[in-house]
Amino acid sequence: MRKNKVVIGFLGTQLDSGRGAGRWEKWRPTVSLVQHEDVVIDRLELLYTLAHQDLAQLVQADMALASPETTVNLVPMPIADPWDFGEVYAQLFDWTQAYRFDTEREEYWTHITTGTHVAQICLFLLVESRRIPGVLAQTSPPKRQQAGNPGSIALIDLDLSRYDVIAQRFGAEQRDAVQFLKSGIATRNARFNGLIDEVERVAVRSRAPILFTGPTGAGKSHLARRMFELKKARHQVAGEFVEVNCATLRGDGAASTLFGHKKGAFTGAAADRPGLLRAAHQGVLFLDEIGELGLDEQAMLLKAVEEKRFYPMGSDCEVESDFQLVAGTNRDLRTEVAAGRFREDLFARINLWSYVLPGLAQRPEDIEPNVDYLLMRVAAELGGAVRFTKEAKAAYLRFATGPEALWSGNFRDLAASVTRLATLAEAGRIGESLVQAEVARLRWLWQPQGVGAATAPDGEAALQALVGDAVWDAMDLFDRLQLQAVAGVCRRARSLSDAGRVLFQASRTQRSVVNDADRLRKYLARFGLTWEQVAGA
């Protein structure tokens, strides 16, 4: 199918000028675009400053005479100083943001023969950054001027990176893209922010597979979707975002869901099915929990990623799909490869860009901005403002960032917690009593099953190995259970002091000199243990 050719360019206030009949004897670059017999221009977006509206209308009328099949749209640009880089770029940038590019049906040429040098440079940068999808075009007059000779059209390449003002604008745009990936949340964790900075650069520069590793609920799916939306805004993908959790795929249904099948390929295959890989053509395919895929499906996926072709089940004919793969897993795929459960060649292929997303408990400084973001989002869904009182927020954050808060479900746990608080808030006010009830609920949620949290057997075998069989056998059950409970708190704490504060939370208020770390250190020493040994067990 032939795509419509669309040209974007500025009106040439000098080169396109001329009002008498003699104007048809001169070469006018904008008009010449539609005078080539072998080039059909379907639409021209003619940018002009308000002071030259009459000339723009004349050129529009002349082009209608020369090429009736070309639609010429006049686009006024409110630019006061056409030599001001910042102003020209800002106006063009805003226009590209609002313009509906359709790369499926249209191809775009950006005409840079006309307009000021500043305008030409700005247009180049917008094409280079894919804000305007397509190519640059330069028209040139014929070597010997004669009526009706349109000259030539050529593609060009420029290097204008020395313009610092524009570079600063691109720096701001890159920061905006990073904030977009983070959903506008002002995260403070240095490791996470560094990770997102690199993911942003990879997202807009590469179509290679990307692997996100991290615990369930750490945000792998959310980040993959935001990457897709960023690429979509840059006109780098034309297809859709297709997501599937591989843990839900079993047996024949796994290959059929991903790769499709022909009618009769297996029992129950009553009709052809295209499959999700084909649905992701020219888009992004997110395979969450990719470590759950069977080995046969892994082999088929490797071929599809490398060759962009694969066989649907029961078919003798290959089909094509050009997609970018983003994968997620909560497993260490290196271990899975060593155990023979994941193909080494597939791991090598998807491991070019690999990122480990930290869990929420490893980002305590990010809990407050995420609480603010989630509260704002839930309040919008509920249709009203919801706020913490100062004391309630301090109490909630004190618990949420402390060693008791496991956040085993990561952001799912946090989102559920904030949703409960916002829903139960009277008159949009979250008070201390609500926070206390929510903290109790979270403690219950994370309490080990079977035995009370204070006496849960936590890592008994590992603890017995640390103290030795002789010491363990000589201990009363009371001492064993107490030591196991202490060890459980140590494993969840970030430091010896944090563990001590939890363990001695009542008696510490009655002491004139508080040294929780020293008390805990001495307790463990009774069994020949150190905090480092117990915390790492």
N, C-alpha and C positions, 0 to 999 in steps of 0.2 A: 504494500500500500504506500502510495506516494505521500510524503509528509508535506504540509503547507510550509512554504518558506516565509519567514517573518524577519524583517530587518528593523533594527533599532538604531537610531542615530540622531545627531543634532542637525538642525537647520544651519546651512552655511550662510551667514549674514553677508559675506562678500562673494564667495564662489557661486552661491545659488541665486544671487541678485540679478536684476534686469527686468524691465517692464515693457519695453517696446517690442516690435516684431523681431528685432535683431537678437533678442535673447535666445531664439531658437538656433542661431548661428554659432553661439558660444557653448562651450562644454560646462555643464552644471552637474556637479557630482551627485547630488541627490536625485535629480531627474534622470541622470544616466543609468541609475540602478534598474529602471524599468525599460530601457531602450535596447537591452541585449536580447537578441532573438532566441538565444539558447538558455536564457535564465528567466524563469517565471517567478516574480515576487508576488506573493498572495496578499501580504499586508505590510505596511510600513508604519512604525510608531515614530512619528516625527516630533522630536523634542525641540522646543523653542522657548526663548525668554519673552516675557510679555511685551517688551518694546518692539518686537519684530513680528507681531501677529499678522499684519497685512501681508508681509512677504511670505509667511507660512501659508496663508490662505491662497496666495497666487501660485506657489509651488504645488500645493494640493490640487488646484484646478488644472495646472499644466500636466501633472502626472496622470490625472483622469483622462486627459486627451491622448497622452502617449500610451497609456496602458489601462483601459477601462476595467480590466479584471483585477486590478490592484486596489485594495482598500487602503486609504491613507488616513490614519488617525492623528489628529493634531493634539499634542500633549504639552500644555503650558507648564513651564518650570519657573517658579517664583524665585529666581536667583538675582540678587541685587548686584553682586560683584562676580562676574564670570571668571575672574582670575584668582579668586579665593578658594584654595584647595579644600579647606574644611567645609565651606558652605556648599560648594558644588558637589562634593562627595556625599555630604549629608542628604541633600535633596535627591540625588540619584539613588542612594541607598534606600531611602524611605519609599521611593517609587518602586524599586524592585521588590521590596517587602510586600507591597500591596498588589503587585501585578500577578495575574494568574498564568504562570507558565504551564504549558501542556506539552511536555517532551515526548509523549506518546504519539501525538498527532502533528506536532510542529517542530521545525528546526529553526534555530535562531542565528542570525548574523548580526554582529555589532559593527556598525559602520563608523570608522574613526577618521575618515578623511576630513570631515567638516567639524565645526566647533573649535573652541580654543584649545590650546595644547593641554591646559588643565583638564578640560572636559574629556579629551582623548585619553589622558592618563587615568582619569577616574573610571572611564568605561573599561579600559584594559584591566584594571584591578578588580572590578566587579565580575568580569568574565573569568579572570584567573582564579578568583575565589569561589566560582560557580554560583554566585548570586544571580548572574545572568548565564544560563546554560547555553553552550554553543561555541561559535568561533568568532574571531575578529576578521573583518574584511576591510580592505583599502581599495578605493577606486582611483584610477589614474587616467588623465586625458590621452587622446591619441597623439602619436608623435607629430602628425601633421593635422592641424585643426581643420575640420570640415563638418558641415551640417549633417546631423544624423549619426555621426560616428560616436558611439558611447565610450570609447576607450577600453580599459580593461579592469578586471576585478581580481585581486590577489589576497591570499591569506598572509597574515604577518605575525611576527613574534617580537615582543619588546621586553626590555629589562629596565624597569623604572623603580627598582626597589630602594633607590637612594632617597626617595621622598619620605622624610621622617614623619611629617604630619600625617600622611596616609598610613604609614606603618603604625603610628600610635592608635589610629582609628581601628586598625585590624587587631591590635593588642586588646583594645576594649571589646571588640567583637569576640575574640577568643575567650576573654573572661566571662562574657555573657554566655558563651556556649558551655563553659564549665559550670556556671550557676544553673543553666538549664538542665544539665545532667544530674545536678544535685537537687533539682526541683526548687531551687531558690533557697535551700536551707543553708544557713551560715555555719557549716560544720567547722570544728576547731581542731580536730585530730590531724596532726601533721602527716601521718602515714596515709590516711584515707584521702586527704586533699592532694597529696602527691600522686596517688594512684589515679584519681579522677583527672588530674591535669594531663597525664599521659594517655588515658583512655580517650580524652577529647581529641588529642592530636591524631591518634590512631583511627578514631571513628571517621574523621573527615578526610584522611589521607589514604586509607587502606581498605581493600575489600577482602583481605585475607581472613581466615577463621580466627575467632577470638574465644578464649576459654576463661570462664569465671568460676573460681573455686571458693567455697565458703560454706558455713553451716546453713541449714534450712532457715529461711526467714531473714537472711542477711541482706537481701535486696538484689539478687542476681537478675531475676526476671524484670524487676522495675528498671534497673540500669540498662538492660538489653533493649527494652522498649524505648527508653529515652534516647539511646543511641540511634535507634531507627528514626525517631521523630526528628532528631537533629540532622541526620543524613537526608531525610525527606525535605526539610526546609532548605537544604543546600542543593536540591535537585540532583542528588547523587543516587537515589533509588526511585524507581517508578512503580514498583510493585508494593506488596503489602507486608505487614509484620505477621508471621505465622508462628505460633507457639504451641509446643506439645511437651507434656511431661512424660518422659520415656518410662518412668516407673509404672505408668498405666498401660503400657503396651506389652502384650503377651501373645505367644504363638503366632499363627498365621496373621492374626490381626495386627501385629507389629509391622511386618513388612507391607501389608496392605495399606495401613494408615499412612505410612511414610512414602512408599513408592508407588502405590496404586496397584490395581489388578485388572485383568481382563475377565469378562463374564465367563464363569465356569472354571476359574482357576483353582477353586477349592470349594468344598461343600458350603453352601450359603452365599456364594458369590453370584448373585442373580443378575448383576449388571456391572458394566465397566465402572471403575473408580479411578479418578486421576491421581489421588494421593497428595499429601501436604507438601512434598518437595516441589511438585509442579505448581501448587498454589502460591509458593513463595518465589516464583520466577520474577527476576528483577527486583526482588525485595530482600527481606531478612528472615531467615529461619532460625528460631531459637529452640534448641533442644535442651530442655531442663533435665537434670539427672541423667546425663548421657551415659554415665557409668552403668545404668540399668539395662542398656541395650544388649541384646544377644549378639554372639559373635558373628552369626550370619548377617544380621542387619548392619553390624559394624563394617563388614567387608563391602556390602552394597553401598553404604554411606561413603566410604573412602573413595570408591570409583566415582560417585556422584559429585563429591567435592573436587576431586582432581580433574575430572574430564567433563563435568557438567552434563553427563549423559548416564542413563541407567535403564535397566529393564524392569518394567512393571511385572508383577507376578503373573505367570501364565502367558507372557507375551514374548514373541520372537523378535520384536522390533524395539530398538532403543528410542527413548524420548529424551528431550533436552530440558534443562532448567538451570538458569544462571542466577544463583542466589548467593548471598553471603551468609555463612554459618556462624552463629554465636551459640556456644555450648555452656551449660552450667552443671556443676556437680558438687555434692557435699563430701565426696570421697577423694582420697589421694590417689589419682590415677596411676602414679608411679608404682604404688603398691599393687594396684589392680593388674598392671602390666606384668609385674614380677610373679603374680599368682596365676597368670594365664587367663584372667577374666576380661582383659581389655587388650585389643590389638595394639602392638607396639607401633606399627606403621600409621595407624589412625591417630594414635596419641601424638606422634611426631608431627603429623599434618596439622592438628588443631592446636598445637602448643606453641605456635609462632608468637602469638600475643597471649600471655597467660597472666591472670591477676587473681590474687587471693583477697577476697573481701573479708575484712575483720568483722567478727560478731559484735553485737551491741555492747556486751560486757567489756570488750577490749577498747571501746570508744566512750568511756564515761563522760568525757568533756562534751560529747556530741548529743548527750541525752536531752539537755535543756533546749537547744534549738529544735530538735526533733519533736519534743513535747509541744513547743509553741506552734510548730508547723501543723502537727496532727490536730491540735486543739482548734486551730483556725479552720482546718478542713472539715472537721466534724461539726463545728458550729455552723458552718455554711450549709451543711447537709440538714441540720436540725432547724435551720431558718432563724437563727438568732445569735447574739453575742454570748460567749461563755468565757468566764475568767476565773483564775485562782485568786483567793485572797493571798496577801503577802506571806502570811504565816503558813497557809496550807501549801503553797508552792514550795516554800523552803523545806517543809517536812517531807513532801513527796520527793523532791530532788535529793534530799539527804538519804532517803532509803534507796532511791533508784540508782544512785551512784555509789552506794556502799557495797560491802562484801556480801551482804545477804541477798542482793538482787542478782539472780543468776541469769535472767533474760534468756532462758534456754530456747525460747521460740523467737528470739531476736526481735525484729521490728513487728512481727505479728503479735507478740506479747504486748509490746508497748502500744501499738495501735488499739488493741482490744482494751487495754487499761484506760487509755485516754477516752475512748468511746464510752466506757462505763461511767467514768467521772462526769463527762459532759452530759450524758443522758440523764443522770440522776441529780444534776445540779438544780437547785431551786432558784428560780429567777435568774438563771445564768451565772450563779455564784457557787464555786467549788470551795467549800470550807474545810476546816481541819477534821471534822467528824467524818466527812466523806473520804478524805485521804486516809484516815486511820482504818476505815472499813476496807478500802481498796488494798492497802498494804497487807492487811490480814488475809485478804483473798489471794494475793500474790504469794504470800508465804505458804499458804495451803497448796497453791498450784505447784510450787516447786518442792514441796515436802516429799521426801522419799516414800514410796509406797510400802505398806505392810506393817511398819513400825512407826511410832511417833518420831518426828524429825529430830528430837534431841537424842534418841537412842538408836537411830537407824544404823544398821551395820554397813559402814561405808568403806569399801576396799579392804575387807578383812584379810584376804590372802596376801595382799601387798604389804599390809601393816605387819602381819606375822612374819613375813620375810625380812622386814627391816629390823625388828627387835630380836629375831632369832627364835627357834623353836623352844629352847630351854627357858628363856624369859617368858615367852607366851604361855607355855604350859604351867608355869608357876603363878600366873596371874589369876585372880578371882574373875568371875564373869562380870562382876560390877566394874572392875578396873578395865577389862577389855572393852566393854560397851562405852565407858566414859572416854577412853582413848580413841575409839573409833569415831565418836561424835566430835571430839576435838580435831581429829585428823580431817573430818569432812569440812569443818569450818576453815581449816588451814588451806585446803585445796581450793576453796572458793574465794579466798581472800587474795588481795593483790600484794600484801606485805605482812610481815610479822606483826606490826602495830595494828593494822586493820583487823587481823584475826583476834588479837588481844582485846580490842575494843568491843567486839561482838561477844566474846566469851566472858568477859568480866563487866558486862554492861550495867549490872546493878551494884556490885560491891565497889566498883571504881569511884562511884559518887560519894562513898563514905570514907575515902582515904585522903589524907592531906597531901601525900605525894603519890601521883599517878604514874605508874610505869608498867603499862599492860604488857609491853613487849618483853620486859625482863621476867615478869611473872610467868608468861607462856613459855619462854625459853627454859626456865628452871623446871617447869612441869615436864616438858618433853625430855629434858636431860635425865630425869629419874628413870627413863626407859632407854637411855643411851641414844636418843634421837635429837635431830636438829630440825628447825622449821623447814629448811631447804629440802631435807630428805622427805618429810611428810607431805609438803606441798607438791612435790614432784612425783609422788607415788601414784 
